[in-house]
Amino acid sequence: MTSRALIALDFIARLAGIVAIIALLIFVMTASVCIYKHRKANGTTAPLRLSLATVILSVFLLFAASYLGATVARRQLIAALLSPTCAQGVTINERSLGQSSKQLMDALKNIHWTLGHHSHPTTRFTLTFGEESCRVSLILARDSENPHEYWIFLPARWMGGEIGRINTISLDGI
């Protein structure tokens, strides 16, 4: 399910993170030189402002690319779930899910983004479905506070790879 758009957005996010770190180092060095030499604001703070602007812009780009990547991944997942050839052969940890697979697939169609609520992912499951031409592999992780909430991760994504969450009871017995 990894498309060119996801690869590009992950690359942009990684590059923005690297630029942010470098710009932050330059900002700290420039600030320390300005403070050390007690320069006035007569043109000598331009490098300081430029490095600070670069830090802010690259951090914004990092978060924007990560958010857009998760949005693209959710849309591609829903498209795969709506495809008749892709939404079959459901396995959890390489075992067939049986009767619960339809309920789980329906829950995945309702994947959504939510802000954190001071919990964390616990038990992880590897979910695979689809024919070879459109195979989708996801990691589902049970929430530490709500046993029916699952964090959805795309293994190939950077920064943890969380693309959203679902609520379902179809994995209760596993």
C-alpha positions as CSV (number, residue, x, y, z in Angstrom):
1,M,0.0,0.0,0.0
2,T,3.0,2.3,0.0
3,S,2.5,4.7,-2.8
4,R,4.8,7.3,-4.4
5,A,2.9,10.0,-2.5
6,L,3.6,8.4,0.9
7,I,7.2,7.8,0.0
8,A,7.6,11.5,-1.0
9,L,5.9,12.8,2.1
10,D,8.0,10.6,4.3
11,F,11.1,11.8,2.5
12,I,10.0,15.4,3.0
13,A,9.3,14.8,6.7
14,R,12.8,13.2,7.2
15,L,14.5,16.0,5.3
16,A,12.6,18.7,7.3
17,G,13.6,17.0,10.5
18,I,17.3,17.0,9.5
19,V,17.1,20.7,8.4
20,A,15.4,21.6,11.7
21,I,18.2,20.0,13.7
22,I,20.9,21.7,11.7
23,A,19.1,25.0,11.8
24,L,18.6,24.7,15.5
25,L,22.3,24.1,16.0
26,I,23.1,27.2,13.8
27,F,20.6,29.2,15.8
28,V,22.1,28.2,19.1
29,M,25.6,29.0,17.8
30,T,24.5,32.3,16.3
31,A,22.7,33.3,19.5
32,S,25.6,32.5,21.7
33,V,27.9,34.6,19.5
34,C,25.5,37.5,19.6
35,I,25.1,37.2,23.3
36,Y,28.8,36.8,23.9
37,K,29.7,39.9,21.8
38,H,26.8,42.0,23.2
39,R,25.9,43.2,19.7
40,K,23.2,45.7,19.3
41,A,20.3,45.3,16.8
42,N,22.1,47.2,14.0
43,G,22.0,44.5,11.4
44,T,24.0,41.9,13.2
45,T,20.9,39.9,14.3
46,A,20.0,39.0,10.7
47,P,21.7,35.5,10.8
48,L,19.9,34.9,14.1
49,R,16.5,35.7,12.7
50,L,17.2,33.7,9.5
51,S,18.2,30.6,11.5
52,L,15.2,30.9,13.8
53,A,12.9,31.3,10.8
54,T,14.5,28.2,9.2
55,V,13.9,26.2,12.4
56,I,10.3,27.3,12.6
57,L,9.6,26.6,8.9
58,S,11.3,23.2,8.9
59,V,9.5,22.1,12.1
60,F,6.2,23.2,10.5
61,L,7.1,21.3,7.3
62,L,7.9,18.2,9.3
63,F,4.5,18.2,11.0
64,A,2.6,19.1,7.8
65,A,4.3,16.3,5.8
66,S,3.7,13.8,8.6
67,Y,0.0,14.8,8.9
68,L,-0.5,14.7,5.1
69,G,1.2,11.3,5.0
70,A,-1.2,9.8,7.6
71,T,-4.1,11.3,5.7
72,V,-3.0,9.8,2.4
73,A,-2.4,6.4,4.0
74,R,-5.9,6.5,5.6
75,R,-7.5,7.3,2.2
76,Q,-5.5,4.5,0.4
77,L,-6.5,2.0,3.1
78,I,-10.2,2.9,2.7
79,A,-9.8,2.6,-1.1
80,A,-8.2,-0.9,-0.7
81,L,-11.0,-1.9,1.7
82,L,-13.6,-0.9,-0.8
83,S,-11.9,-2.9,-3.6
84,P,-13.4,-6.5,-3.8
85,T,-10.1,-8.1,-4.7
86,C,-8.2,-6.3,-1.9
87,A,-10.6,-6.9,1.0
88,Q,-10.2,-10.6,1.3
89,G,-7.9,-13.2,2.8
90,V,-7.8,-11.5,6.2
91,T,-5.2,-12.8,8.6
92,I,-4.0,-11.7,12.1
93,N,-0.5,-12.8,13.0
94,E,-0.6,-15.1,10.0
95,R,-3.8,-16.9,11.2
96,S,-7.2,-16.6,9.5
97,L,-9.6,-14.4,11.5
98,G,-12.7,-16.3,10.3
99,Q,-16.1,-14.8,11.1
100,S,-14.7,-11.7,12.8
101,S,-13.0,-10.5,9.6
102,K,-16.0,-8.7,8.2
103,Q,-16.5,-6.8,11.4
104,L,-12.9,-5.8,11.5
105,M,-12.9,-4.7,7.9
106,D,-16.0,-2.6,8.6
107,A,-14.2,-1.0,11.6
108,L,-11.2,-0.3,9.4
109,K,-13.4,1.6,7.0
110,N,-14.2,4.0,9.9
111,I,-10.5,4.7,10.6
112,H,-10.1,8.2,12.1
113,W,-7.4,10.4,13.5
114,T,-7.7,11.4,17.2
115,L,-5.6,13.3,19.5
116,G,-3.8,11.3,22.2
117,H,-5.6,10.8,25.5
118,H,-2.6,9.9,27.8
119,S,-2.7,6.2,26.8
120,H,-0.3,4.1,24.8
121,P,-0.4,1.1,22.4
122,T,0.0,-2.3,24.1
123,T,-0.6,-5.7,22.5
124,R,0.3,-5.6,18.8
125,F,-1.2,-7.7,16.0
126,T,-0.1,-7.9,12.4
127,L,-3.1,-7.7,10.0
128,T,-2.7,-8.7,6.4
129,F,-5.3,-8.8,3.7
130,G,-5.7,-8.7,0.0
131,E,-4.4,-10.6,-3.0
132,E,-0.8,-10.4,-4.0
133,S,-1.4,-7.4,-6.4
134,C,-2.9,-5.3,-3.6
135,R,-1.6,-6.8,-0.4
136,V,-2.0,-4.6,2.6
137,S,-0.1,-5.1,5.9
138,L,-0.9,-3.1,9.0
139,I,-0.1,-3.3,12.7
140,L,-2.9,-2.9,15.1
141,A,-2.1,-2.2,18.7
142,R,-4.6,-2.3,21.5
143,D,-5.0,0.9,23.5
144,S,-3.8,0.8,27.2
145,E,-7.0,2.4,28.5
146,N,-9.7,1.3,26.1
147,P,-9.5,-2.4,25.2
148,H,-11.8,-1.9,22.2
149,E,-9.7,0.9,20.7
150,Y,-6.8,0.0,18.3
151,W,-4.0,2.2,17.0
152,I,-3.4,1.5,13.3
153,F,0.2,1.6,12.1
154,L,1.6,1.4,8.6
155,P,4.9,-0.5,9.0
156,A,6.7,1.3,6.2
157,R,6.0,4.9,7.5
158,W,8.5,7.0,9.3
159,M,7.8,8.6,12.8
160,G,6.0,5.6,14.2
161,G,3.7,5.2,11.3
162,E,0.4,5.7,13.1
163,I,-2.3,6.5,10.5
164,G,-5.3,6.5,12.8
165,R,-7.5,4.5,15.2
166,I,-10.5,2.3,15.2
167,N,-13.0,0.9,17.7
168,T,-13.9,-2.8,17.4
169,I,-14.7,-5.8,19.5
170,S,-13.6,-8.3,16.8
171,L,-10.2,-8.9,18.3
172,D,-11.4,-9.4,21.9
173,G,-10.7,-13.2,21.9
174,I,-7.2,-12.9,20.5
